[in-house]
């Protein structure tokens, strides 16, 4: 497959979902983390809603999952009026594959973690031209979405996660005593 090095989309070969043929845009973007060994091609599906005022939403899968788990949400979220919902409930979807998963490139060196991936997702949304968006994730996607909230990238309005996270007792005690008060300290702790 010819990998595009920009956000320009090309067609993924047709796939079957529930016995019917579906097509979604397949795209890549090159993310450079200031070190050559941390430069990766990130694969993502980008589906724009036909509804003009749809809210952009980046959805991150978990481990050992993939974007395949998200296929069933594409039509209900991008075309809510076909599912007894209103146009006000529409989303433009961005569904990236985690580094090393699906068609995303495998990192050549350590360093890709929830903190670096959250920064990469903010870069991706910026490159797609979204000035306001929300994020959702479960499992590893939960960690990435939570870090995005801590990093507060420009344009991120809020997050939704579907996995309850817990903090180990020693760190919770430090939090209770104010030792991890700042967002930067928390971000450093989880990286």
N, C-alpha and C positions, 0 to 999 in steps of 0.2 A: 504494500500500500504506500502511496506517495504521501509522506507527512508534510503538511503545510506548516511553515514556521511562523505563521501569523494567525490572527483570529479569523481570517477568511475561511468560510465553511465550505465543505464539499459533502456530497451525499455518502452516507454509510450504505453498504449493500442492504437490500431489504431484509428485514427480520420478521419472524412470526411471533405474534403475541395473541394468545387466546384464539388461535385459528385464523387470524386475519393478518394481512400484510401491513406493516407499519414502516414509516420512514422518518428519520430524524436527522438533523444536521450533525455532522461529526466535525469537530474542529480541534486544532492544537494551538497552543501558545507557548513560547519559550520563556521560561522564568529564570532569571539570572540573580543569584543571591550574592553577588560581589566576589564569588570565588569560582573559577572555571569548573571545578569538580562538582559544584552545586548547581550548574545550569541544567535544566531539565525541560523536555517537551511534556506538557501537561495536556492530556486528552479531556475533552468535555463535550457534553451535548448542550446545545443552546436552542431552546424552543421559545419563540416569541408568541405571545397571545395575540389573537386578532382584535382584542379589546384594547383600545388606545391607552386607557389609564391603568393598565395592569401594573402591579407592583413587582419589581424584579426580586427573585428569590434564588439564592444559591443553596443547593441541597447537597450535603456531604454524606456518603455512605460510611458504613462501619467495616470492621474486620471480622471475618474474612470475606465480607460482602463485596458487592460491586455496584456499578450503576444499573445493572439489570434489575436489582430490587426496586429501583425508582421508576422503571418504565410504566408501571400501572398508575402512577400519579400524574403523568404528563397530561393526558387529555382532561381529566377532571379539573386540574389546576389552571391549565391554559385556556380551556373552553368550558367554563362553568355553566354557561347558559344551556349547554347540551345535557347537563346533569342536574336540572332543576335548581340551579343556583343563579345568582345575579352576576352581571358583568363587573360589578364592584368587587367581586371575590376572585377576580382573575389575576394570574401571575405570569410573568415572563420567567422561564426556568433556565437556570444554569446548573448543570449536574456534572461536576468534574470527577475524574477518576483520581484517587489518591496516588501519589508518587509510588511507582512499582506495581500498580494494579491496572488491570484492563489494558488499554492502549497507552497509558502514561509510561514514560520512560522510568526505568529503575535507577535510583540514585547510585552513583559510583562511589560515594563516600558517606560516612555517617553525618548527621546534622539535620536531616529532614525529620522534624517532629511537629507536634501541634502548633508550636509557636511559629516555626518557619512556614508551615503550610497555611496557617491563618494569614500570614503576610502575603503569601502567594495568591490566595483567594481574593484578598482585597485588591491586589494588582490586576488580577483577571477581571474583576467587576469594573475596575476603572478603565481597563483597555476596551471593554465592551461598551463603554460610554454611559454606564449607570452611575448617576450622581446620588441616588437614594435607593437603598435595597435592604433586604432582611436576609438572615441566614438560618438554616435548619440543619440539624444533624443528630444522629444516634450513634452509640458506641464510639468509635474514633471520631466520627463526625460531631458527636457531642463535645468532645474535648476541643476540637478545632473551632466549633462555633462559640464555645465559652471563651476561648482565648481571643477570638475576634472581638468579643464584647469587651474584654479587658484592654485590648489594644486600641479600641475605639477608632478604627480607620474612618476617614472622611466618607460620609454617605451611609454608613451602617446605622439603620434605624432601630434594630432590635434583633433578638435571636429567639429561636424555639428549639428545645432539645427534648428528646424522648428517652432519656436514660438518666436516672438519678445518679448523681456523682456524690461520693463521700470523701471526706478528708481523714487520713489516718490520725489517730489520737495524738501523737507528739506534735504534728503540725497544727492540729485543731487547738491544742493548748497554747502554741505560739501565737496563733491567730487571736485567741481569746485574750492573750496578754499584750496584744498590739504590736507584736514583733513583725508581722507581715501586713502592715497597714496599707502600704502603697501598691498600686497596680503593678508597678515595675518589679517590686519584690515578689509578688505573687507570680508574675510571668516568669521571673528568673527561677522560682521554686519549681514550676511545673515543666521547665524545659529540659 
